Amino acid sequence: MSLLTRVAPFTNAGHIFLAAIQEVTQALHSFLGKTYRNAKIGQPSPVGTTLPNALEFLSVTADDKFPTRLLLLETHNGYTSVFNNAWRSRGWFEMAFPLTKSHPFQDVYFQSQPNTIRKTEGGLTGQYGALQFIRVADGQITRLIELVNDGGRWVFSTQGTPEPFEDLKAYEAPRKPDRFTAALLQKYLAALDLAPFDDQFFLVDEQHPGIGFEIANKP
């Protein structure tokens, strides 16, 4: 089992900003200050010089739509991946809009959440499944492909201009769950030289530590 899998669901969804970690760190600090007006935003700090140590930063779970911790990891191709510790946030997709609108970099948001909903005597347990590939630039979606379980009903949708690497014929499959699969999502990410579900994709060492933000209520 990969390290990323062990930290799921926090690593099932996230962002890859196509920019250096120093640039994204500065932009994210400014964004958090404007978003959490009634909270204390800690200064970005190194949180681990190995991938296991860096991922431990997410072990403090926030049972909310908004995280209390964000983790930035540098990738081997010079990009920046961002995860957070709020499992309800589904990766906090919305932050892609203000960050790419005010800064000259793009974002690739990904989500691969298995459908774990089960009926029990007490009702439903687990999480609804979702697969998403969303590219954002200048504060706007340039391409979206998603398959989402909406309360027990699968919904497939696309938006924007197809990328050259897409399998357009797959979107015509009779069964909606066959139109966009986890394998297709990883294929699309790989076409952009991105592998956020692979431990080896991240560059974490003494020269490239994981960077963490902590968010706390003001006293």
Helices and strands as residue ranges (DSSP letters): H 3-6, E 13-17, H 21-35, E 39-41, E 45-48, H 51-55, G 56-59, E 69-74, E 80-84, G 87-89, G 93-95, H 96-102, E 107-113, E 118-120, E 123-125, E 130-137, E 140-150, E 153-160, G 168-172, G 176-178, H 182-191, G 199-201, E 210-217
